[in-house]
Structures are given as C-alpha cells and as structure tokens.
C-alpha cells in the first residue's frame, strides 16, 4: 500500500513520499481507531477490527475524538467576533 501511494502520488515531494514508510505500525493502528470513531464506525466494530478483548481499551479512541471535537470548537469560538447590532 505504501509503495502504491509513493508511486501514484506525483504531487508529493520527496520528503512527503518518505513519511508513510517511516510510520510505525502502532501509530497507523491508532490513526485507524481514531479516524474510524470520527467517521462514526460503531465502537464494537472498531474493537473487533483492532482485536481488543475489552471494549474499555477501544474507548480510548472515543476519548481522543471527543478531545479533537472540543479543540475544534474552542478554536472556532476563539476566532468568533460577535456582530454589533445597531438600531
């Protein structure tokens, strides 16, 4: 998969092409878990795909998604400027 990505992505610079090959398996599994939850894959399905014996282990990814949502909302409101209402 990484070879195909590198060979087919002509718009990537050399450094960007090297990055997927340097990723560790644990990082890729973590990204999969977090993104799956973010894309609303049922948590029990993520549990089975990840091979977790305990659903509690899989809920780590739910917490990561909640944290991401909170950070995105905080960034939105940090840039929010209330409109002045005039009569």
Buried (B, 14 or more C-beta within 10 A) or exposed (E): EEEEBBEEEEEBEEEEBEEBEEEEEEEEEBEBBBBBBBEEBEBEEBBEBBEBEEEEEBBBBBEBBEEEEEEEEEEEEEEEEEEEEEE
